[in-house]
Amino acid sequence: MHIVIDPQDPSPKFRQLMTQIQRQIVAGTLKPGQKLTSVRKLAAELNINPMTISRCYQNMEELGWLERKRGVGMLVARDGLNARMEDRFGFIEPSLKSLLMDAREVGYSKSEVMALVMQYWEEE
């Protein structure tokens, strides 16, 4: 599990953590049943309060992304993965809408935007 907390990001640390874990789940980087880093270890790695990690894990458990297994720790939930996979578009939709609105405002055509997207996609 690779998490980076951006101190310049105005969103709360637990939200940054939650979003990154969710993205790794829908991308398949974190697999159903996979154990997450312990609260204490992750807090030490990120140099943040363990309660922040605990709050994130608890919130994600309540939302069905994670499950707690006594004696093991927090795992990526095995059930409901298909529903969470449908949430993938939600991660890029706001940025995509903003990009399209900006492109229209400055006069880009649909084909020009598509060409730019393809260009940057290939560069990555």
Rosetta blueprint (number, residue, H / E / L):
1 M L
2 H L
3 I L
4 V L
5 I L
6 D L
7 P L
8 Q L
9 D L
10 P L
11 S L
12 P L
13 K H
14 F H
15 R H
16 Q H
17 L H
18 M H
19 T H
20 Q H
21 I H
22 Q H
23 R H
24 Q H
25 I H
26 V H
27 A H
28 G L
29 T L
30 L L
31 K L
32 P L
33 G L
34 Q L
35 K E
36 L L
37 T L
38 S L
39 V H
40 R H
41 K H
42 L H
43 A H
44 A H
45 E H
46 L H
47 N L
48 I L
49 N L
50 P H
51 M H
52 T H
53 I H
54 S H
55 R H
56 C H
57 Y H
58 Q H
59 N H
60 M H
61 E H
62 E H
63 L L
64 G L
65 W L
66 L E
67 E E
68 R E
69 K E
70 R L
71 G L
72 V L
73 G E
74 M E
75 L E
76 V E
77 A L
78 R L
79 D L
80 G L
81 L H
82 N H
83 A H
84 R H
85 M H
86 E L
87 D L
88 R H
89 F H
90 G H
91 F H
92 I H
93 E H
94 P H
95 S H
96 L H
97 K H
98 S H
99 L H
100 L H
101 M H
102 D H
103 A H
104 R H
105 E H
106 V L
107 G L
108 Y L
109 S L
110 K H
111 S H
112 E H
113 V H
114 M H
115 A H
116 L H
117 V H
118 M H
119 Q H
120 Y H
121 W H
122 E H
123 E H
124 E L
